[in-house]
């Protein structure tokens, strides 16, 4: 009978089965994207032209370079994460190109100047995002490394989040929201990067103060309520969320940050009381904001009845609902609908574009891809061996799923419209770069979780069972006397 010993999981072979499976899935994703380009260009009457082939070729090179980087610096990583993102990103490029062509044709018919191509800009941002993805894999060889800079990340995230609120409107306001930093010919949305930095800070803080959130507290109605001083992080996040909601008019980011932090606190403690307290605090803050600020009331009124203000504030969501209704079950087909009639159909309302041209079936397939991405992210978080990795991976995976819920809920009138973009699909450089950082961290966590830990410096002694131990009879007269 052998003694019980912990047997660590065995690592996958470097460059073996996981990476080959990832390569095959990436090739399949590229084939689907090529078919989508062919269907779209055939429907628009342009055919598979040189611009489409160049875009597809450059994107293919980007994907292969990214795959080689994962094979080199994270050989044991989950082979499903990258192909899911490749397919989502590629479909986004196709849809943005499709709306570009419709806008160019409308400009020609009206005798106006031809607008620049946003799809080419998005392709550039895609390349930069994948380059940043590779840089994160190289610079973060161990997923626990960001924990050393937790407070620095938290401070940097708060500064990045609050800068647009402090800048004059001409340097920060776009379409009524102060969430940008605008330069001459260049713009950036710092909140997208602040999201990642705040998740790292919260994960590091919860690990460092784990006992305060899991042990201390008072029992009330079967729940363990935290002490008032332990509520400081949640109170701080609530305050920052309300500040962003009020001064930057960014309801979406408030929901995203607050929901993600609340989920991470529940993951860390397992206490339902945190969820109830957090939801109560956010509800009180939302009611106060509704009573004091007009732009919050406008969002709620449009959500309740967008057709009452069809020609003003409700026009965007009404057109989005009309488009998804036109798509029906199977959609109008790529290139055969009119998604360009919906304002911001490349950014906030790209879900409406999917619903119109790919129908409910296509939209369900896209949501399934996001579900797979989130589930595999949670799986990596669960299988890693340290608390920080579990919280960081869980927070990153939840942020993607929660952002998608907020976007789809706003477009379908389930919740008030928030102005967030769909990860990896909507047009926008800041969102794409930040989401590729999230993907790199998830792949790093999955690689570390699937790899065997380093062997101990000293061999672990095997203690034989007590039944097999040697015994010896000692006479009573040889034992020491009591004093």
Buried (B, 14 or more C-beta within 10 A) or exposed (E): EEEEEEEEEEBBEEEEEBBEBBBEBBBEBBEBBBEBBBBBBBBBEBEBEEBBEEBBEBBBEBBBBBBEBBBBBBBBBBBBBBBBBBBBBBBBBBBBBBBBBBBBBEEEEEEEEEEEBBBBBBBEBBBBBBBBBBBBBEEBEEBBEBBEBBEBBBEBBBEBBBBBBEBEEEBBBEEEBBBBBBEEEEBBBBBBBBBBBBBBBBBBBBBBBBEBBBEEBEEEEEBBBBEEEBBEBBEEBBEBBBBBBBBBBBBBBBBBBBBBBBBBBBBBBEBEBBBEBBEEBBEEBBEEBEEEBEEBEBBEBBBEEBEEBEEEBBBBBBBBBBBBEBBEEEBBBBBBBBBBBBBBBBBBBBBBBBBBBBBBEBBBBBBEBBBBBBEBBBBBBEBBEBBBBBBBBBBBBBBBBBBBBBBBBBBBBEBBBBBBBBBBBBBBBBBBBBBBBBBBBBBBBBBBBBBEEEEEEEEEEEEEEEEEEEEEEEEEEEEEEEE
